[in-house]
Amino acid sequence: MNTPEQNFANLDLKLPPPPKPMGIYKPCLVDGKYLYVSGHGTFRKDGSLIIGRIGEDMDADEGKLAARQVGLSILSTIKNHLGSLDKVKRVIKVLGMVNCTVDFTRHPYIINGCSELFAKVWGDDNGIGVRSAVGMGSLPDNIPVEIEAMFELAE
């Protein structure tokens, strides 16, 4: 059985640099056996932001890819803070916020971009936790997706 680090390497994806906070908060925080990750936005590999509103500037498939990019930013923060994805046992909770038009209703489809990535890294048993996917009237800098998450640490 592969480790999370090996699973990620097999995906042939690149992590963006860990994003710097855009306000007064910590990107992540360890409390006992849990890792809490603050809301992350849609950073590309070069550190620039993906901008746009789903249903207006981008379609659902582009939004799903943007959510995967948020997942990659979260993985980057985890590696930067813990040193390895192997130090995370499982995903506990994901909260996905979608910047979309009022008539857009496929929020879960968008956030699947992140959830599918986590399932590939930690496997179906440990990579899929509880989740909420909600629509928002706006997000910071007009990013299409913001996601926060909670993880259980390996012992």
Solvent accessible surface area in square Angstrom, and as a share of the most:
residue,aa,sasa,rsa
1,M,232,1.03
2,N,73,0.37
3,T,53,0.31
4,P,25,0.16
5,E,42,0.19
6,Q,91,0.41
7,N,32,0.17
8,F,20,0.08
9,A,72,0.56
10,N,107,0.55
11,L,49,0.24
12,D,115,0.59
13,L,41,0.21
14,K,128,0.54
15,L,48,0.24
16,P,2,0.01
17,P,68,0.43
18,P,51,0.32
19,P,23,0.15
20,K,167,0.71
21,P,57,0.36
22,M,120,0.54
23,G,43,0.41
24,I,187,0.95
25,Y,100,0.38
26,K,131,0.55
27,P,42,0.26
28,C,9,0.05
29,L,89,0.44
30,V,58,0.33
31,D,88,0.45
32,G,69,0.66
33,K,101,0.43
34,Y,64,0.24
35,L,0,0.00
36,Y,89,0.34
37,V,5,0.03
38,S,31,0.20
39,G,22,0.21
40,H,7,0.03
41,G,9,0.09
42,T,0,0.00
43,F,28,0.12
44,R,106,0.39
45,K,127,0.54
46,D,113,0.58
47,G,30,0.29
48,S,49,0.31
49,L,39,0.20
50,I,29,0.15
51,I,87,0.44
52,G,2,0.02
53,R,55,0.20
54,I,0,0.00
55,G,49,0.47
56,E,115,0.52
57,D,87,0.45
58,M,24,0.11
59,D,79,0.41
60,A,13,0.10
61,D,85,0.44
62,E,88,0.40
63,G,0,0.00
64,K,43,0.18
65,L,105,0.52
66,A,2,0.01
67,A,0,0.00
68,R,86,0.31
69,Q,24,0.11
70,V,0,0.00
71,G,0,0.00
72,L,5,0.02
73,S,0,0.00
74,I,0,0.00
75,L,0,0.00
76,S,6,0.04
77,T,4,0.03
78,I,0,0.00
79,K,65,0.28
80,N,110,0.56
81,H,94,0.42
82,L,28,0.14
83,G,55,0.53
84,S,22,0.15
85,L,0,0.00
86,D,56,0.29
87,K,106,0.45
88,V,3,0.02
89,K,90,0.38
90,R,96,0.35
91,V,4,0.02
92,I,35,0.18
93,K,80,0.34
94,V,5,0.03
95,L,46,0.23
96,G,0,0.00
97,M,24,0.11
98,V,0,0.00
99,N,1,0.00
100,C,7,0.04
101,T,25,0.15
102,V,151,0.87
103,D,119,0.62
104,F,28,0.12
105,T,104,0.61
106,R,119,0.43
107,H,33,0.15
108,P,68,0.43
109,Y,57,0.22
110,I,0,0.00
111,I,0,0.00
112,N,47,0.24
113,G,4,0.04
114,C,0,0.00
115,S,23,0.15
116,E,75,0.34
117,L,4,0.02
118,F,1,0.00
119,A,16,0.12
120,K,120,0.51
121,V,0,0.00
122,W,13,0.05
123,G,27,0.26
124,D,103,0.53
125,D,135,0.70
126,N,51,0.26
127,G,3,0.03
128,I,100,0.51
129,G,28,0.27
130,V,97,0.56
131,R,78,0.29
132,S,42,0.27
133,A,23,0.17
134,V,60,0.34
135,G,34,0.33
136,M,66,0.30
137,G,58,0.56
138,S,82,0.53
139,L,19,0.09
140,P,78,0.49
141,D,82,0.42
142,N,61,0.32
143,I,8,0.04
144,P,0,0.00
145,V,0,0.00
146,E,34,0.15
147,I,0,0.00
148,E,70,0.32
149,A,8,0.06
150,M,42,0.19
151,F,0,0.00
152,E,7,0.03
153,L,24,0.12
154,A,46,0.36
155,E,193,0.87
